[in-house]
Amino acid sequence: MARATNTQVQDLAALARRIKRWGAELGFQAVGIAEVELGEAEAHLLNWLKAGFHGEMDYMARHGTRRSRPAELVPGTVRVISARMDYLPPNAAPPDAVLADPQRGYVSRYALGRDYHKVLRRRLQRLAERVAEAVGPFGYRAFTDSAPVLEKALAQNAGLGWIGKHSNLLAERTGSWFFLGELYTDLPLPADAPATFHCGTCSACIEACPTGAIVAPFQVDARLCISYLTIELHGAIPEPLRPLIGNRIYGCDDCQLVCPWNRFATPTAEADFLPRHGLDNASLVELIGWDEGTFLARTEGSPIRRIGHARWLRNIAVALGNAPPSPAAQAALRARADHPSALVREHVAWALARQERSA
């Protein structure tokens, strides 16, 4: 990373205020500046990895300490500009209503619209360009959940919120329905005060988790987490966990839905995050009928596409296996019984057995 130039003549405190104003103009709901010391977060990460809570997410164990030491990842980094963008869609079907209807598939709110990686990265790049216009060339790199970055710990350092007992970041005036992005920079900007903890004695998220994945405050065993099982896991979903998944076919929001702080969440005004193709309230029978071409077309520009068609069908088969028996569900499953993927065939067979046994 190149050293910043012309910063000697800049009022860094004024520049920090301008960065926050520019961030708001670019659609970020909050921008903060973080110190790069993450010793406590590093210890937490190492203990989490040692416990094996990361499951198949081997990438979490790669890169050594570069994940928790920004200057090792991007040499010259002395501050991190952390930015928040809200994503709660205002016009989506009510989550509780979808979860209560076993004929429907529940998709995590963050995945109903376009892929947030591209949206945030473009805005971060434009923010960096504005800074460069003000101070000249400076060293930076933009990240959006795309590199070994402890984004929640950095956002907490930047004062954007605190890490809740469910391991998500929480902000007092918006809850947790937001994305985070970062600019690693060599500008020695004044850092904001870290956020303080406001969960108190509340344990609603721990109690609400369908699979008991929040094994202790701030400790999520990903191997039990429905988001991990439906998105990160490449193989078969363990049979004992399948009935607990219900109709959640991509991710899970239960720990956020019960969080009292999310009463204050403001729906997004970003068109890119609005629901597409009716995925906020879609029929499971309809979804399992998508061939691969339809899947690719309707998930174009969506984070859902990265799990691929086979895992999409795997997840929907599990949801149908948890649904009340119906001729439509059984016919839809039988149509997939000879699928080329062994992964799909296994989950379809399980679901059919459940459907027929319950009939």
N, C-alpha and C positions, 0 to 999 in steps of 0.2 A: 504494500500500500504506500503510495507516494505521500510525502509530508505535505501538510496544508501550506499554502502560500498566502501572503497578504493578511494573515490573521492578526499580525501585530497592531494593525491600525483599526481593528474591529473591536467594538464593544461586545464581548461575548454574551453578556447577559441580555443585551438588546437583540442580538442575533437569535438567542434561544427563544425569546418571545416571538420574534418574527417567524421562526420555524413552526411554532405552535399555531400561529395564525395562518400560515400557508397550508399547514396540514388540515385545518378546518375548512379552508377554501377548496381543498382537493377531496373533501368528503370523509376525512377521518373525524371520528367523534372525540378523540382525545389523543394528545401527543405528549410524551414525557421523555426526560433525558436521564439515563441510568449510569451509575457507577458500574464498573465491570467486575467488581469483587463478588464472587459467587461461591465462597467457601462452604457455606451451610448447604446450599443447593447441591453442590458437588458431592458432599458427604451423603446427602439423602439419595442422590442418584446411584452412587456406588452401592449403598446398602440395598436399594431396590433391585439392582441388577444381581447382586450376590444372592438375594432370596429367590431369584429366578422368575420374578413377577413379570418380566418382559416377554415371556413365552417365546414365540418364533421371531420376534422383532430383533433379530441379531444386530441390525443397524444401530440400535440403541447402545450396544456395547462397543461399537467401533469408534475409532478416532481418539481413543484415550481420553486425555483431559481437555482436548480442544473444544468439546461441547460446553464445558463449564469455565473455560478460560478464553474469552473472546480474542485476546491478543495472540493466542497460539493458533487460532483458526484464521484470523486476518491480522497479520503483523502490523503494528502501529496503532491498533485500536485502543483508544483511551476512554471513549464514551459510546453508548448505544442509544440511538433515538428510537424509542418504542412507540408504535402507533396502533390505535384501536379503531376497528370499523364494525359497527353493529350489523347483524344479519337477520334478525327475527322478522320473518315475512308477515306483512300485515293482513294479507288476504288468504292465507292458508287455512285449510280445514282445521278446526280446533283439535289439538293433539289428543286430549282426553277422549274425544268422540271417536277418533280413528283407532286409538288403542282399545277402546271398548267394543269395537266391531271386528270380530275375528274373520270376517270375509274380506277385510281391507288390509292393505300392507302399510306398515308404518315406516317412513323414511325420516331419518334425523333431519331436523329443521335446517341444519347448515348445508345439506346436500340437495335441497329442493331446487336451487337455482344454478347459476353458472359456477364454474370452478373458481373458488376464491383466490387460489394461488395467482392466477393471471391478473385478476382484478386488482389485488393489493400490490402486486409487484409493479404494475404500470404506475400506480399512484405514488409508490415509494420512489420510483425512478424520477417522476416529475418533481417530487419534493427535493430530491438531491440536485436536480437541475436548477431549481430556484436558489438553493444554497450556493451552488457554484456561480450563479449570476451575481450573487452578493459578495462573495469572498474570493472568487477565482477558483482555479482547480484545487480540489481537496481530495483526500483519500476516503473512500467509502465502499461498502458493498451492501446490497439490499438482500434481505432474506424474508421469505414467507413460508414457514413450515417446510423448508426445502433444503435444509442443511443441518449439521449438528449444532443446534442452537437451543439453549434453555430459555425459550421465549417467555414462559410464564414467570420465571424467577427474575428475568430482566425487566419485564413489565411491572412486577412488584417493586423492584428497585427504582423504577421510573415514576412510581406513584400512581400507576394506572389502576391498581387494584391489589387485592391480596389473594393468595392461593387458599381456596376453601378445603374443607375436609374431603370433598370429592375429587380434589386435585385440579379442578378448573379454577381459572382466575375469576374473581368477583369484584364488581365495582358497586359502590353504594347507590349510585343514581341510575344504574342500568342493569344490574344483575350480571349474567354470564353469557348472554347471547351475542358474542362478538368474536371477530378474528383479530389476530395480532400480526404485525409485521415489524421488521427492524431495519435500521440503517446503522451498520457498524462504521464508526468514523474516527478519524485522527484529530478532529476538532476538540480542543479541551473546553467544551461547553460547561457551564455550571450545572451540576446534577440536581435533580429534584429529590425531595425527601421520599424515602420508601413509604409505601402504603402500610397501614396498620391493620391488624386482624380484627374482624367484626363478626365472626360466626358465633362467638359465645358458647353456650352449652347446647346449641341446636345440633341435632343429629338426624334431621329429616332425610338427608341424602343417603346416609348409611342405611337407614331403615327401609328406604324405598327401593334400593337396588334389587332388581328381580333375582339375581344370581348370587347375592352376597359378595360381590367383587370388591367392595370397599371394606377390606378386612380389618382396618383400623383407621382412625382419622389420618388423612393425608397418605394413605397406603392403599393403592388399587392393584389388585392382582389381575393383570390383564388377561390371564388365561381363563378367568371367569367372566370377564366383561363382555357384554353383548356387542359393543362396538368392535372390540378385538375379534370376536368370534365371527362376525358377519362381514368384516372388512379386511382385517390383517391376516387372519388365519387362512392358509392356502388349502389345507386338507379337510378331513372330515370333522364336523362339529361333534364333540363328545356326546354320546347318546344321553347321559344323565342331564345334560344342560339343555337339550333340545326343547323339552316341554316348557322350560322356564323362559324361553325366548318369546313365546307368544306369537304375535304377528309382526314383530320388529324385523324387517327384511334388510335394512341398511342402517346400522348404528342404533343408538339408544339415547334418549334424552331424559329418562326418568329422574335421575339425580338433579337435573336442572329444573324439571317441571315442578318439583316439590319445594325448591329452594325459595324461602321467603323473599330474598332479595330480588328475585325475578318478577315480583309484583311491580317493580318500578321499570321494567324493561320497556324501551321505546321501539316500536316497529321501524324497520329500515325504510329509507326512501330510495335505496339503490335498486334500480330496475333489474340489474343482473342477479339479484338475490331472490327475486320473486319466483314462485313455483312454476315449473315448466311441465308440460305434457300430463298434467293432472296427477303428478306423483305425490301430492299431498293427501290424496284420498282415493287411491287406485284399488281396483278389484284384484285380489290375488289370482283368481282364475284367468283374468285378462292378462296379467303380468307374466304368468308362467307360459302363456301362449306366444309371447314374443319370440320370434326366431332371432338368430344372431344379428341379421341385418337390421331388424327393427330395434333391437337393443342398442346397437351402435349408433343408429340414427337418432334415437330418442335420448341417448345419454351423451351426445356430442357436446363438448364443452362443459361436461358435468364431472364432479369427482367420482360419481358412481361408476363411470366407464372403466376406471382402473382395476376394478375387481374382476372384470371379464364376464362373459355370458354364462360360463359354467358355474361360477360361484354365485352369480345372481340367481340362477335356477336352484342351486343348492339351498339358498336362503329362503326362497319362496316355497320350496317343497317342505321345509321344516314348518313354516307358518301354516301351510295347508294341512300338515299333519296335526297341528294344534287346533285347527278349526273344527266346528261341529260337522258331523258327517253329512255329505250332500252328494247327489248324483253328479252335479256340475264339477265339484272338486275332484271326485274320483275319476271322472272322465278326463279332466285336465291332467291329472297325475299319470293316468295310464298312457296318455299321448306322449309322455316323456320317459316311459319305462325302459325303452330301448335306446336311450340317448347315447351317443358315442363316448361320452365321458363317464368313467366308472364312478367318479365323485357324485355326479348327478344321479346316476342309477341307484347308488346306495341310499341317498337321501329320499328319492322318490319311493323306493321300496319301503323304507321306514314309514313314510307318510301314508302310503296306501294301506299298510298294515294297521296303522292307527285309525284311519278312516273306516276301514272295513270292520275292525274290532268294535268300534264305537257305534256302528250302524244298528 
